[in-house]
């Protein structure tokens, strides 16, 4: 029965496409999608998403299709881009974050690039779109830990964490991440500024004068 359904759907597909019967075309593509897995399913869902948005003016259905693509292939870069683009006008950030969380979990452990991209977007969603500081902090920390030898990732996550820790008045954590940023700073003047910030935190917010003096010594060394 499934073979017959697939055969009929594939026979109808070019006819509907030629006649621009987009709703009927989407229906037969969905029939096919239900009968396949893997790469073929991803390709069909990508077509469905494109038709839903561009031909049928149904971005919400396009969004759903891209969510399903990402669930099947967490490395699918276009799905990430489209989900982010559509989530804004549709205000579907909670679903976008849920999809990205699942993709991070499903991404190959050794694929640092994909995991970093997913975590970076996820942290940005929590931070900028949902205003969820604790979850944004958790995501940025995971980004920092996912590739600690990558200066770009360290600076991106560290800068965001410093802001969030400052807003939350989490001064011990702010001191630690600011020190990390100082270690990775390429510009000597920027490094001195970060060390000055650490010293000020230790003296004013953490009441640790000895640590502040030690940090001031590091700042002097950085000037030389």
C-alpha positions as CSV (number, residue, x, y, z in Angstrom):
1,X,0.0,0.0,0.0
2,X,2.8,2.4,0.9
3,X,4.5,1.7,-2.5
4,X,1.3,2.5,-4.3
5,X,0.9,5.7,-2.4
6,X,4.4,6.8,-3.2
7,X,4.0,5.9,-6.8
8,X,0.8,7.9,-7.1
9,X,2.3,10.9,-5.2
10,X,5.4,10.9,-7.5
11,X,3.2,10.8,-10.6
12,X,1.1,13.7,-9.4
13,X,4.0,15.8,-8.2
14,X,5.2,17.2,-11.6
15,X,1.6,17.7,-12.8
16,X,0.7,19.9,-9.8
17,X,4.0,21.7,-10.0
18,X,3.6,22.5,-13.8
19,X,0.0,23.8,-13.1
20,X,1.2,25.7,-10.1
21,X,-1.3,23.9,-7.9
22,X,0.8,24.6,-4.8
23,X,-1.6,23.3,-2.1
24,X,-2.1,20.0,-3.9
25,X,1.7,19.8,-4.5
26,X,2.4,20.3,-0.8
27,X,-0.1,17.5,0.0
28,X,1.6,15.0,-2.3
29,X,5.1,16.1,-1.0
30,X,3.8,15.4,2.6
31,X,2.6,12.0,1.5
32,X,6.1,11.2,0.3
33,X,7.7,12.7,3.4
34,X,5.6,10.2,5.5
35,X,7.1,7.3,3.6
36,X,10.8,8.2,3.7
37,X,13.5,9.0,6.2
38,X,16.9,10.6,6.4
39,X,18.3,12.8,3.6
40,X,15.2,12.3,1.4
41,X,12.9,13.4,4.2
42,X,15.0,16.5,4.8
43,X,14.9,17.4,1.1
44,X,11.2,17.0,0.9
45,X,10.6,19.1,4.1
46,X,12.9,21.8,2.7
47,X,10.8,22.0,-0.5
48,X,7.6,22.0,1.6
49,X,8.9,24.9,3.7
50,X,9.8,26.9,0.6
51,X,6.5,26.4,-1.1
52,X,4.5,27.2,2.1
53,X,6.2,30.5,2.5
54,X,6.8,31.7,-1.1
55,X,3.8,30.4,-2.9
56,X,1.1,29.9,-0.2
57,X,2.0,32.8,2.1
58,X,2.0,30.5,5.1
59,X,5.2,31.2,7.1
60,X,3.9,29.4,10.2
61,X,3.8,26.1,8.2
62,X,7.2,26.9,6.7
63,X,8.5,27.4,10.3
64,X,7.1,24.0,11.4
65,X,8.8,22.3,8.4
66,X,12.2,23.9,9.2
67,X,11.8,22.8,12.8
68,X,11.3,19.2,11.6
69,X,14.3,19.5,9.3
70,X,16.5,20.5,12.2
71,X,15.2,17.6,14.3
72,X,16.2,15.2,11.5
73,X,19.5,16.9,10.8
74,X,21.0,19.1,13.6
75,X,23.9,20.1,11.3
76,X,21.5,21.6,8.7
77,X,22.7,25.2,8.5
78,X,19.8,26.6,6.3
79,X,17.3,25.2,8.8
80,X,19.0,27.2,11.6
81,X,19.0,30.4,9.5
82,X,15.3,30.0,8.5
83,X,14.1,29.2,12.0
84,X,15.8,32.3,13.3
85,X,14.4,34.5,10.5
86,X,10.8,33.3,10.8
87,X,10.8,33.1,14.6
88,X,11.0,36.9,14.8
89,X,7.8,37.9,12.9
90,X,5.9,34.8,14.2
91,X,7.1,35.4,17.8
92,X,7.8,31.7,18.1
93,X,11.1,32.0,20.1
94,X,10.1,29.4,22.7
95,X,9.7,26.7,19.9
96,X,12.9,27.9,18.3
97,X,14.9,27.5,21.6
98,X,13.4,24.1,22.2
99,X,14.4,23.0,18.7
100,X,18.0,24.3,19.2
101,X,18.3,22.6,22.6
102,X,17.3,19.3,21.0
103,X,19.8,19.9,18.1
104,X,22.6,20.6,20.5
105,X,21.9,17.3,22.2
106,X,21.7,15.4,18.9
107,X,24.7,17.0,17.2
108,X,27.8,14.8,16.9
109,X,30.0,15.1,19.9
110,X,33.0,15.7,17.8
111,X,31.4,18.4,15.6
112,X,32.7,21.4,17.5
113,X,31.8,23.8,14.8
114,X,28.1,22.8,14.6
115,X,27.8,22.6,18.4
116,X,29.3,26.1,18.7
117,X,27.0,27.6,16.1
118,X,23.9,26.0,17.8
119,X,25.0,27.1,21.3
120,X,25.8,30.7,20.1
121,X,22.3,31.0,18.5
122,X,20.6,29.4,21.4
123,X,22.3,31.8,23.9
124,X,21.4,34.7,21.7
125,X,17.7,33.7,21.7
126,X,17.6,33.4,25.5
127,X,19.5,36.6,25.9
128,X,18.0,39.0,23.3
129,X,14.6,37.5,22.4
130,X,13.3,35.9,25.6
131,X,15.2,38.0,28.2
132,X,15.9,34.8,30.2
133,X,19.2,35.7,31.9
134,X,19.8,32.4,33.8
135,X,19.3,30.3,30.7
136,X,21.3,32.7,28.6
137,X,24.2,32.4,31.1
138,X,23.9,28.6,31.0
139,X,24.0,28.5,27.2
140,X,27.0,31.0,27.0
141,X,28.8,28.9,29.6
142,X,28.2,25.8,27.5
143,X,29.5,27.7,24.4
144,X,32.6,28.7,26.4
145,X,33.2,25.1,27.5
146,X,32.5,23.6,24.1
147,X,35.6,25.1,22.5
148,X,37.8,26.8,25.1
149,X,40.7,27.0,22.7
150,X,38.7,29.1,20.2
151,X,39.4,32.8,20.9
152,X,36.4,33.9,18.9
153,X,34.0,31.7,20.9
154,X,35.7,32.7,24.2
155,X,35.4,36.4,23.4
156,X,31.8,36.2,22.2
157,X,30.6,34.1,25.2
158,X,32.8,35.9,27.7
159,X,31.7,39.4,26.7
160,X,28.0,38.4,26.9
161,X,28.6,36.6,30.3
162,X,30.4,39.6,31.7
163,X,27.4,41.8,30.9
164,X,24.9,39.3,32.3
165,X,26.9,38.7,35.5
166,X,27.2,42.5,35.9
167,X,23.5,42.9,35.5
168,X,22.9,40.1,38.1
169,X,25.5,41.4,40.4
170,X,27.2,38.0,40.3
171,X,30.6,39.5,41.1
172,X,32.7,36.4,41.7
173,X,31.6,35.0,38.3
174,X,32.1,38.4,36.7
175,X,35.7,38.5,38.0
176,X,36.4,35.0,36.7
177,X,35.1,35.7,33.2
178,X,36.8,39.1,33.0
179,X,40.1,37.5,33.9
180,X,39.5,35.0,31.1
181,X,38.8,37.8,28.6
182,X,42.0,39.5,29.7
183,X,43.9,36.3,29.0
184,X,42.5,36.2,25.4
185,X,42.8,39.9,24.7
186,X,44.9,40.6,21.6
187,X,45.2,44.3,22.2
188,X,47.5,45.2,25.1
189,X,45.4,48.3,26.0
190,X,42.3,46.2,26.1
191,X,44.0,43.7,28.3
192,X,45.1,46.4,30.7
193,X,41.5,47.8,30.8
194,X,40.1,44.3,31.6
195,X,42.7,43.8,34.4
196,X,41.8,47.2,35.8
197,X,38.2,46.1,35.8
198,X,39.2,42.9,37.7
199,X,41.1,45.0,40.3
200,X,38.2,47.3,40.8
201,X,35.8,44.4,41.3
202,X,38.2,42.8,43.9
203,X,38.6,46.0,45.8
204,X,35.1,47.5,45.7
205,X,32.6,44.6,45.2
206,X,34.5,41.6,46.6
207,X,36.5,43.5,49.3
208,X,39.6,41.5,48.5
209,X,42.3,44.1,48.7
210,X,45.2,41.6,48.4
211,X,43.8,40.2,45.2
212,X,43.2,43.7,43.9
213,X,46.9,44.6,44.5
214,X,48.1,41.5,42.8
215,X,45.9,42.3,39.8
216,X,47.2,45.8,39.8
217,X,50.7,44.4,39.6
218,X,49.7,42.4,36.6
219,X,48.3,45.5,35.0
220,X,51.7,47.3,35.5
221,X,53.4,44.3,33.9
222,X,51.1,44.4,30.9
223,X,52.1,48.1,30.4
224,X,55.7,47.2,30.1
